[in-house]
Amino acid sequence: MVSVNELSGAKPDKWRAAADDAVAAAKQCEGIGSYARDEVASTLRQCWVGDTGTAARTRFVKHADDYEAAALALRAMARAYDDLADDITDAQRDLTGALDYARTHELKVDDSGRVQLAKAVAVPAGSTEHLEPLRHAQGIIDDALSKATRADTEAARALRTVEGLTAITDPKLVKEALNSGSPLSIALRLSGGLDGLHPINVSPAQLAAVERAARETGMSKRLLLAILWQEQQWYQNHNPSLRGPLSSFGRLFDWSLQQTIKPDKSLGITHMKLETARTVIENNRERFTLADGTYLGDLDDSQLTKYIEENPNEDVRLSAYHLKQLQEQPFGADTDKQLFTLYAADTPDVREKNEQHGDESGARGGDIKIRGENWDKIQPHLDDAMAWEALSDEERSQAIKQLESDTPAGHHVSIEPIYAAGGPTTGTGSGEPEPGTPSPSPNPPPTPPGNN
C-alpha cells in the first residue's frame, strides 16, 4: 500500500521525462530498422545476386526485425511510465486537497492515511456532526492512496513484461506479449525468476487441498498460498513430496517436541499451534468429524499432533477455517494482508495497528513489518502463477513453444512460477543460432590420412 509520504513525495515529471527518452530511442530504432529493411536490403537485391546475396539480405531483414522489436518494447515502457505519471498526478492532487482540508478542520493525518481529530472537542451528547469533516477527508485520502497503489501495481506488472521483451526479437511475438493476459505475456513475466524468494515447495496434493479449502471456506486461494509460503518448515525445502527420510524425520521431530520439551511447537506445513487447532475444531465440529465418525476434538494431544503432522491436507483446511474465524471479528481484519498478519499474532495490538495503518507495512515494526513486506513481495509472483495455472494445457505449451522459437538453438528456456502451477515450464531454443556459432556438419568429419 502506498503511504501518504510516498505519494506526496512522488515525482511524476521524472517518469514523463523517462517516457520521452524511451520514445526518442524507439524512434531511432524504427529509423534504423526501416533503413535496414527498405534501403540496404533493396540495394543488396539489385547489386548482389545469388545465394550469398540472399543470405546477406536475410541478415539485414533480421536486423530490421530486432530494431522493430526493440522499438515496440521501448514504446511499451513509455506507456507504462506515462500511465503511472498520469495516475499518480491525479492521486497527488486529491491527496493534497484532502490534506489541506484536514489542516483547516483541525484534523491530523498519519503516514498510513488514517485521519483523526487533532484535539478533543466538546459536542452535545449523541451528536456526530463534528465527525463529518473527518469522514470526508478520510474518504478522499483512502481513494487517493488506493488509486496510487493500483497504479504502482499495474506499472510494476507492465515493466516486468517489458523486461521479458528484451529477450524477444520477433516483432509479432512482441505485439502478442504486450497483451497482458496472453499466455506469452504471462510466461515472460514468469521468466524473470523469483527475485531471490523461495518457491512454495509442496506436493500437488497440498496445492489441490488449497483449492478445495478456498472453495469450502470462502477464503482466498492467494491468501492460503501466501500462508503456505510464509510458514514453510525446513524439511519442505528438502523434499517437495513430503516423503523420504528428511521429511519423515521433520514430522517425527515436531511430534517429539510436542510430547516432551516444547509443548507449544507449531505443527504441520502451516505452522499451527495445537491450542489454535483445537479451537478451530471445536467451532467447526461437523467439518472435522471423519468419515468413520471420529471427532478430531476427542483425540488427546499426542493423537491430534500426530494426525496434523501426518495429514498436511487437513492442516491446510484447519488454517483456512482459522482464517475464516479471524475474519468474523472485522476489526483489523478487513483485507487478506491483515488476515495474513493476524495469522501470526491475533492480539489486540496487532488488530489495532491493522485498523490504524491498513495495509501499509512501513509504519509497523518487528516481525509484523517483515511479514507485511513479505506479503508485498510475493503477491506479483502469486498472481502470475495463478494466471499461468488458469491457462489450458494447450495455451501453456504454445507459450513455451513461442519462447523456444525466439531463443537461439540449443539454449535453455524456462519459466519459474512460485508454485507448481502446470507445465510445461522448460524447453530448448529452436531459433536462429547466435552469430558466430558454427553450424553442425551434415556429414561425419573426414578420416585423417594413414588411419584407414
LODRENLO-924177 format. One record per residue (C-alpha): residue number from 1; residue in three letters; x, y, z. Coordinates in Angstrom, 3 decimals. Layout:
BEGIN
   n res        u        v        w
 NUM ALA        X        Y        Z
...
END
This chain:
BEGIN
   n res        u        v        w
   1 MET    0.000    0.000    0.000
   2 VAL    1.375    3.418   -0.966
   3 SER    1.754    5.709    2.043
   4 VAL    0.934    9.400    2.391
   5 ASN    4.618   10.396    2.367
   6 GLU    5.378    8.200   -0.653
   7 LEU    2.510    9.672   -2.657
   8 SER    3.287   13.235   -1.556
   9 GLY    6.952   12.842   -2.469
  10 ALA    6.446   11.105   -5.817
  11 LYS    7.793   12.957   -8.860
  12 PRO    5.650   12.102  -11.898
  13 ASP    7.581   14.556  -14.087
  14 LYS   10.640   12.315  -13.854
  15 TRP    8.615    9.372  -15.157
  16 ARG    7.311   11.512  -18.010
  17 ALA   10.890   12.508  -18.846
  18 ALA   11.884    8.833  -18.838
  19 ALA    8.930    8.099  -21.130
  20 ASP   10.077   10.817  -23.541
  21 ASP   13.572    9.303  -23.590
  22 ALA   12.116    5.861  -24.314
  23 VAL   10.011    7.249  -27.179
  24 ALA   13.058    9.000  -28.639
  25 ALA   15.036    5.754  -28.514
  26 ALA   12.105    3.899  -30.099
  27 LYS   12.061    6.364  -32.997
  28 GLN   15.782    5.793  -33.548
  29 CYS   15.244    2.025  -33.591
  30 GLU   12.361    2.411  -36.033
  31 GLY   14.514    4.568  -38.303
  32 ILE   17.402    2.098  -38.267
  33 GLY   15.030   -0.824  -38.854
  34 SER   13.369    0.887  -41.808
  35 TYR   16.758    1.735  -43.299
  36 ALA   17.987   -1.839  -42.946
  37 ARG   14.837   -3.304  -44.462
  38 ASP   13.906   -0.740  -47.108
  39 GLU   17.233    0.734  -48.216
  40 VAL   20.021   -1.763  -47.552
  41 ALA   18.066   -4.919  -48.365
  42 SER   16.684   -3.300  -51.527
  43 THR   20.167   -2.249  -52.659
  44 LEU   21.542   -5.722  -51.987
  45 ARG   18.755   -7.250  -54.048
  46 GLN   19.881   -5.214  -57.029
  47 CYS   23.631   -5.432  -56.589
  48 TRP   24.296   -8.820  -55.035
  49 VAL   22.645  -11.802  -56.659
  50 GLY   22.969  -15.464  -55.843
  51 ASP   22.837  -17.404  -52.599
  52 THR   25.355  -15.212  -50.822
  53 GLY   23.380  -12.077  -51.640
  54 THR   20.162  -13.704  -50.462
  55 ALA   21.825  -14.634  -47.167
  56 ALA   23.052  -11.066  -46.735
  57 ARG   19.573   -9.647  -47.370
  58 THR   18.089  -12.108  -44.879
  59 ARG   20.594  -10.957  -42.280
  60 PHE   19.694   -7.283  -42.769
  61 VAL   15.964   -8.054  -42.601
  62 LYS   16.659   -9.887  -39.324
  63 HIS   18.451   -6.783  -38.044
  64 ALA   15.373   -4.767  -39.022
  65 ASP   13.171   -7.125  -37.002
  66 ASP   15.485   -6.763  -33.994
  67 TYR   15.186   -2.971  -34.095
  68 GLU   11.426   -3.102  -34.642
  69 ALA   11.026   -5.415  -31.648
  70 ALA   13.167   -3.092  -29.543
  71 ALA   11.064   -0.111  -30.619
  72 LEU    7.853   -1.872  -29.578
  73 ALA    9.332   -2.692  -26.172
  74 LEU   10.525    0.881  -25.681
  75 ARG    7.108    2.279  -26.557
  76 ALA    5.522   -0.144  -24.091
  77 MET    7.919    1.130  -21.445
  78 ALA    6.979    4.702  -22.283
  79 ARG    3.273    3.909  -21.946
  80 ALA    3.858    2.327  -18.543
  81 TYR    5.725    5.426  -17.330
  82 ASP    3.159    7.837  -18.787
  83 ASP    0.191    5.938  -17.346
  84 LEU    1.865    5.792  -13.942
  85 ALA    2.656    9.516  -14.071
  86 ASP   -0.940   10.398  -15.010
  87 ASP   -2.485    8.267  -12.271
  88 ILE   -0.052    9.461   -9.605
  89 THR   -0.612   13.090  -10.609
  90 ASP   -4.378   12.647  -10.158
  91 ALA   -3.907   10.861   -6.828
  92 GLN   -1.465   13.521   -5.616
  93 ARG   -3.912   16.280   -6.466
  94 ASP   -6.676   14.579   -4.486
  95 LEU   -4.350   13.876   -1.567
  96 THR   -3.055   17.451   -1.451
  97 GLY   -6.592   18.798   -1.415
  98 ALA   -7.592   16.404    1.363
  99 LEU   -4.538   17.290    3.470
 100 ASP   -5.283   21.000    3.104
 101 TYR   -8.890   20.329    4.083
 102 ALA   -7.720   18.315    7.106
 103 ARG   -5.478   21.162    8.312
 104 THR   -8.222   23.764    8.047
 105 HIS  -10.583   21.498   10.029
 106 GLU   -8.023   20.674   12.751
 107 LEU   -7.560   17.081   11.709
 108 LYS   -4.311   15.132   11.696
 109 VAL   -3.316   12.504    9.139
 110 ASP   -0.691    9.835    9.782
 111 ASP    1.526    8.242    7.139
 112 SER   -0.867    5.337    6.590
 113 GLY   -3.649    7.812    5.745
 114 ARG   -5.635    7.485    8.952
 115 VAL   -7.452   10.723    9.842
 116 GLN   -8.059   11.725   13.478
 117 LEU   -9.206   14.767   15.402
 118 ALA   -6.213   16.898   16.324
 119 LYS   -7.757   17.713   19.709
 120 ALA  -10.779   16.795   21.720
 121 VAL  -13.874   18.896   21.129
 122 ALA  -16.966   19.359   23.264
 123 VAL  -20.126   18.198   21.469
 124 PRO  -23.720   17.582   22.515
 125 ALA  -24.425   14.033   23.680
 126 GLY  -25.173   11.707   20.780
 127 SER  -24.076   14.192   18.125
 128 THR  -21.762   13.027   15.320
 129 GLU  -21.815   16.220   13.273
 130 HIS  -18.242   17.037   14.305
 131 LEU  -17.099   13.802   12.620
 132 GLU  -18.381   14.745    9.171
 133 PRO  -15.169   16.618    8.178
 134 LEU  -13.144   13.606    9.361
 135 ARG  -15.228   11.199    7.286
 136 HIS  -14.994   13.483    4.239
 137 ALA  -11.199   13.761    4.454
 138 GLN  -10.814   10.029    5.172
 139 GLY  -12.818    9.052    2.102
 140 ILE  -10.757   11.222   -0.255
 141 ILE   -7.436   10.087    1.224
 142 ASP   -8.431    6.412    1.062
 143 ASP   -9.382    6.806   -2.599
 144 ALA   -6.150    8.640   -3.427
 145 LEU   -3.907    6.039   -1.757
 146 SER   -5.857    3.176   -3.334
 147 LYS   -5.535    4.734   -6.785
 148 ALA   -1.800    5.243   -6.310
 149 THR   -1.374    1.668   -5.110
 150 ARG   -3.248    0.256   -8.108
 151 ALA   -1.187    2.403  -10.467
 152 ASP    2.037    1.235   -8.845
 153 THR    0.985   -2.427   -9.101
 154 GLU   -0.071   -2.097  -12.739
 155 ALA    3.137   -0.288  -13.677
 156 ALA    5.251   -2.951  -11.974
 157 ARG    3.421   -5.678  -13.903
 158 ALA    3.846   -3.827  -17.196
 159 LEU    7.555   -3.244  -16.600
 160 ARG    8.099   -6.907  -15.753
 161 THR    6.625   -7.731  -19.146
 162 VAL    8.891   -5.176  -20.804
 163 GLU   11.874   -6.752  -19.044
 164 GLY   10.924  -10.077  -20.592
 165 LEU   10.608   -8.451  -24.020
 166 THR   14.339   -7.732  -24.040
 167 ALA   14.839  -11.399  -24.954
 168 ILE   12.259  -11.350  -27.798
 169 THR   13.367  -10.296  -31.271
 170 ASP   10.302  -11.245  -33.316
 171 PRO    8.014   -8.191  -33.628
 172 LYS    4.927  -10.402  -33.960
 173 LEU    5.674  -12.106  -30.660
 174 VAL    6.358   -8.750  -29.002
 175 LYS    2.945   -7.478  -30.088
 176 GLU    1.284  -10.602  -28.702
 177 ALA    3.199  -10.338  -25.430
 178 LEU    2.017   -6.750  -24.938
 179 ASN   -1.458   -8.154  -24.344
 180 SER   -1.081   -8.553  -20.564
 181 GLY   -3.470  -11.501  -20.416
 182 SER   -1.912  -13.509  -23.231
 183 PRO   -0.174  -16.799  -22.366
 184 LEU    3.088  -15.442  -23.800
 185 SER    2.894  -12.320  -21.635
 186 ILE    2.339  -14.427  -18.514
 187 ALA    5.246  -16.699  -19.480
 188 LEU    7.540  -13.711  -19.967
 189 ARG    6.717  -12.360  -16.521
 190 LEU    7.426  -15.778  -15.043
 191 SER   10.739  -15.976  -16.889
 192 GLY   12.077  -13.169  -14.717
 193 GLY   12.629  -15.526  -11.770
 194 LEU   11.565  -15.226   -8.148
 195 ASP   13.768  -12.287   -7.097
 196 GLY   15.518  -14.430   -4.510
 197 LEU   12.292  -15.755   -2.957
 198 HIS   11.917  -19.448   -2.201
 199 PRO    9.155  -21.359   -4.002
 200 ILE    6.101  -22.869   -2.346
 201 ASN    7.673  -26.277   -2.158
 202 VAL    4.725  -28.600   -1.510
 203 SER    3.235  -31.521   -3.376
 204 PRO    0.376  -31.315   -5.904
 205 ALA   -1.829  -32.900   -3.238
 206 GLN   -1.349  -29.907   -0.939
 207 LEU   -1.975  -27.456   -3.787
 208 ALA   -5.225  -29.288   -4.548
 209 ALA   -6.065  -29.074   -0.832
 210 VAL   -5.606  -25.295   -1.011
 211 GLU   -8.065  -25.140   -3.909
 212 ARG  -10.643  -27.221   -2.019
 213 ALA  -10.189  -25.310    1.252
 214 ALA  -10.639  -21.978   -0.524
 215 ARG  -13.930  -23.138   -2.042
 216 GLU  -15.100  -24.715    1.217
 217 THR  -14.452  -21.694    3.433
 218 GLY  -14.687  -18.764    1.029
 219 MET  -11.141  -17.671    1.909
 220 SER   -8.986  -16.547   -0.990
 221 LYS   -6.665  -19.035   -2.626
 222 ARG   -3.987  -16.358   -2.790
 223 LEU   -4.117  -15.891    0.988
 224 LEU   -3.815  -19.633    1.637
 225 LEU   -0.874  -19.885   -0.770
 226 ALA    0.794  -16.948    0.985
 227 ILE    0.354  -18.730    4.329
 228 LEU    1.992  -21.846    2.873
 229 TRP    4.873  -19.775    1.526
 230 GLN    5.430  -17.943    4.822
 231 GLU    5.042  -20.875    7.180
 232 GLN    7.100  -23.492    5.363
 233 GLN    9.156  -25.698    7.651
 234 TRP   12.755  -26.517    6.870
 235 TYR   12.094  -30.058    5.718
 236 GLN    9.723  -28.942    2.956
 237 ASN   12.562  -27.318    1.067
 238 HIS   14.397  -30.623    1.049
 239 ASN   11.596  -32.742   -0.355
 240 PRO    8.531  -31.271   -2.082
 241 SER    6.645  -34.551   -1.885
 242 LEU    6.833  -34.532    1.931
 243 ARG    8.173  -38.086    1.782
 244 GLY   11.529  -39.665    2.476
 245 PRO   13.914  -39.650    5.433
 246 LEU   14.359  -35.896    5.760
 247 SER   10.677  -35.032    5.777
 248 SER    9.754  -38.040    7.890
 249 PHE   12.371  -37.020   10.434
 250 GLY   10.976  -33.475   10.379
 251 ARG    7.489  -34.655   11.277
 252 LEU    8.775  -37.078   13.907
 253 PHE   10.934  -34.331   15.398
 254 ASP    7.958  -31.951   15.611
 255 TRP    5.883  -34.647   17.278
 256 SER    8.602  -35.447   19.793
 257 LEU    8.937  -31.754   20.645
 258 GLN    5.207  -31.552   21.204
 259 GLN    5.336  -34.527   23.559
 260 THR    8.455  -33.543   25.517
 261 ILE   10.383  -30.322   25.844
 262 LYS    8.386  -27.884   23.706
 263 PRO    4.617  -28.349   24.000
 264 ASP    3.797  -25.097   22.180
 265 LYS    5.581  -26.126   18.974
 266 SER    3.822  -25.061   15.772
 267 LEU    2.686  -28.062   13.786
 268 GLY    2.220  -29.056   10.187
 269 ILE    3.050  -27.293    6.941
 270 THR    1.092  -24.202    8.021
 271 HIS    2.686  -23.987   11.495
 272 MET   -0.493  -24.125   13.552
 273 LYS   -0.420  -24.248   17.346
 274 LEU   -2.187  -27.224   18.877
 275 GLU   -4.360  -24.924   21.005
 276 THR   -5.429  -22.993   17.894
 277 ALA   -6.228  -26.218   16.051
 278 ARG   -8.422  -27.361   18.929
 279 THR  -10.331  -24.068   18.891
 280 VAL  -10.949  -24.369   15.154
 281 ILE  -12.099  -27.974   15.519
 282 GLU  -14.457  -27.158   18.403
 283 ASN  -16.029  -24.280   16.436
 284 ASN  -16.492  -26.450   13.334
 285 ARG  -17.394  -29.837   14.794
 286 GLU  -19.175  -31.225   11.730
 287 ARG  -16.347  -30.207    9.407
 288 PHE  -13.761  -32.039   11.486
 289 THR  -15.587  -35.287   12.102
 290 LEU  -14.078  -38.062    9.989
 291 ALA  -15.992  -40.430    7.740
 292 ASP  -15.741  -43.185   10.359
 293 GLY  -17.405  -40.913   12.923
 294 THR  -14.217  -39.940   14.754
 295 TYR  -14.412  -36.359   16.024
 296 LEU  -10.934  -34.839   15.983
 297 GLY  -11.680  -32.922   19.152
 298 ASP  -11.868  -36.221   21.043
 299 LEU   -8.239  -37.071   20.239
 300 ASP   -5.730  -36.454   23.001
 301 ASP   -2.830  -34.075   22.398
 302 SER   -0.497  -36.822   21.251
 303 GLN   -3.017  -38.263   18.809
 304 LEU   -4.071  -34.885   17.396
 305 THR   -0.463  -33.774   16.977
 306 LYS    0.328  -36.976   15.112
 307 TYR   -2.786  -36.543   12.950
 308 ILE   -1.862  -32.968   11.946
 309 GLU    1.734  -33.903   11.143
 310 GLU    0.704  -36.900    9.052
 311 ASN   -2.187  -35.188    7.215
 312 PRO   -0.928  -31.953    5.645
 313 ASN   -4.115  -31.590    3.586
 314 GLU   -6.123  -31.385    6.795
 315 ASP   -3.606  -28.889    8.123
 316 VAL   -4.461  -26.662    5.160
 317 ARG   -8.193  -26.988    5.980
 318 LEU   -7.556  -26.112    9.603
 319 SER   -5.710  -22.967    8.532
 320 ALA   -8.498  -21.942    6.160
 321 TYR  -11.106  -22.267    8.922
 322 HIS   -8.816  -20.426   11.330
 323 LEU   -8.545  -17.518    8.875
 324 LYS  -12.321  -17.539    8.491
 325 GLN  -12.668  -17.226   12.271
 326 LEU  -10.182  -14.345   12.325
 327 GLN  -12.295  -12.583    9.705
 328 GLU  -15.502  -12.954   11.723
 329 GLN  -14.220  -10.244   14.052
 330 PRO  -13.832   -7.497   11.404
 331 PHE  -11.805   -5.025   13.471
 332 GLY   -8.313   -5.021   11.956
 333 ALA   -9.229   -7.853    9.575
 334 ASP  -10.555   -6.034    6.523
 335 THR   -8.124   -7.385    3.925
 336 ASP   -6.203  -10.532    3.079
 337 LYS   -2.974   -8.820    4.085
 338 GLN   -4.374   -8.014    7.522
 339 LEU   -5.507  -11.622    7.938
 340 PHE   -2.006  -12.684    6.896
 341 THR   -0.561  -10.698    9.814
 342 LEU   -3.230  -11.882   12.260
 343 TYR   -2.437  -15.497   11.402
 344 ALA    0.942  -14.918   13.036
 345 ALA   -0.358  -12.977   16.036
 346 ASP   -4.027  -12.282   16.716
 347 THR   -3.529   -9.786   19.517
 348 PRO   -5.356   -6.538   20.370
 349 ASP   -2.208   -4.593   19.482
 350 VAL   -1.872   -6.168   16.010
 351 ARG   -5.554   -5.626   15.285
 352 GLU   -5.329   -2.006   16.452
 353 LYS   -2.289   -1.425   14.253
 354 ASN   -4.054   -3.095   11.308
 355 GLU   -7.020   -0.787   11.810
 356 GLN   -4.737    2.218   12.186
 357 HIS   -2.300    1.556    9.325
 358 GLY   -4.364   -0.588    6.971
 359 ASP   -2.143   -2.439    4.500
 360 GLU    0.787   -0.058    4.967
 361 SER    3.800   -2.007    6.270
 362 GLY    6.346    0.800    6.571
 363 ALA    4.934    2.135    9.829
 364 ARG    4.927   -1.269   11.522
 365 GLY    7.749   -2.831   13.495
 366 GLY    9.407   -6.151   14.231
 367 ASP    8.126   -9.409   12.792
 368 ILE    4.823   -7.889   11.655
 369 LYS    6.648   -5.396    9.447
 370 ILE    8.762   -8.177    7.920
 371 ARG    5.683  -10.317    7.389
 372 GLY    3.841   -7.440    5.722
 373 GLU    6.795   -6.741    3.445
 374 ASN    6.916  -10.429    2.549
 375 TRP    3.258  -10.244    1.543
 376 ASP    4.023   -7.348   -0.797
 377 LYS    6.982   -9.208   -2.338
 378 ILE    5.184  -12.430   -3.137
 379 GLN    1.885  -11.038   -4.451
 380 PRO    3.063  -10.381   -8.056
 381 HIS    4.552  -13.879   -8.193
 382 LEU    1.366  -15.457   -6.840
 383 ASP   -0.747  -13.504   -9.344
 384 ASP    1.408  -14.625  -12.276
 385 ALA    1.488  -18.255  -11.121
 386 MET   -2.291  -18.287  -10.690
 387 ALA   -2.718  -16.752  -14.147
 388 TRP   -0.438  -19.461  -15.601
 389 GLU   -2.406  -22.159  -13.768
 390 ALA   -5.670  -20.805  -15.187
 391 LEU   -4.456  -21.382  -18.768
 392 SER   -5.238  -24.577  -20.624
 393 ASP   -2.517  -27.170  -21.245
 394 GLU   -2.520  -26.136  -24.910
 395 GLU   -2.073  -22.453  -24.070
 396 ARG    0.851  -23.175  -21.758
 397 SER    2.530  -25.420  -24.348
 398 GLN    2.067  -22.804  -27.054
 399 ALA    3.630  -20.081  -24.878
 400 ILE    6.712  -22.229  -24.223
 401 LYS    6.977  -23.034  -27.945
 402 GLN    6.871  -19.318  -28.721
 403 LEU    9.706  -18.694  -26.273
 404 GLU   11.644  -21.574  -27.830
 405 SER   11.151  -20.185  -31.337
 406 ASP   12.781  -16.886  -30.397
 407 THR   15.614  -18.399  -28.359
 408 PRO   18.872  -19.397  -30.112
 409 ALA   19.054  -23.098  -30.904
 410 GLY   20.415  -25.203  -28.068
 411 HIS   19.818  -22.613  -25.340
 412 HIS   17.683  -23.461  -22.305
 413 VAL   14.216  -21.910  -21.936
 414 SER   12.478  -21.849  -18.561
 415 ILE    9.867  -20.046  -16.509
 416 GLU    9.675  -20.083  -12.723
 417 PRO    6.226  -19.987  -11.087
 418 ILE    6.323  -19.644   -7.317
 419 TYR    4.419  -22.933   -7.079
 420 ALA    3.805  -25.854   -9.431
 421 ALA    1.096  -24.186  -11.494
 422 GLY    1.106  -26.519  -14.506
 423 GLY    3.530  -27.438  -17.248
 424 PRO    5.480  -27.318  -19.327
 425 THR    7.884  -24.851  -17.729
 426 THR   11.089  -25.658  -19.636
 427 GLY   12.197  -26.065  -23.222
 428 THR   15.092  -25.763  -25.632
 429 GLY   15.603  -22.901  -28.054
 430 SER   14.827  -23.599  -31.696
 431 GLY   15.568  -20.160  -33.158
 432 GLU   18.462  -18.941  -35.249
 433 PRO   21.874  -19.792  -33.754
 434 GLU   23.740  -16.914  -32.178
 435 PRO   26.109  -15.106  -34.574
 436 GLY   29.462  -16.838  -34.721
 437 THR   28.135  -20.220  -33.633
 438 PRO   29.411  -22.867  -36.063
 439 SER   26.716  -24.913  -37.749
 440 PRO   26.906  -28.685  -37.269
 441 SER   28.369  -30.517  -40.220
 442 PRO   25.822  -32.619  -42.173
 443 ASN   28.465  -35.352  -42.713
 444 PRO   30.958  -37.015  -40.389
 445 PRO   34.473  -35.455  -40.416
 446 PRO   36.859  -36.947  -42.983
 447 THR   39.178  -39.690  -41.762
 448 PRO   42.747  -38.387  -41.313
 449 PRO   45.294  -39.877  -43.741
 450 GLY   47.031  -43.027  -42.518
 451 ASN   44.134  -44.134  -40.269
 452 ASN   42.416  -46.312  -42.878
END
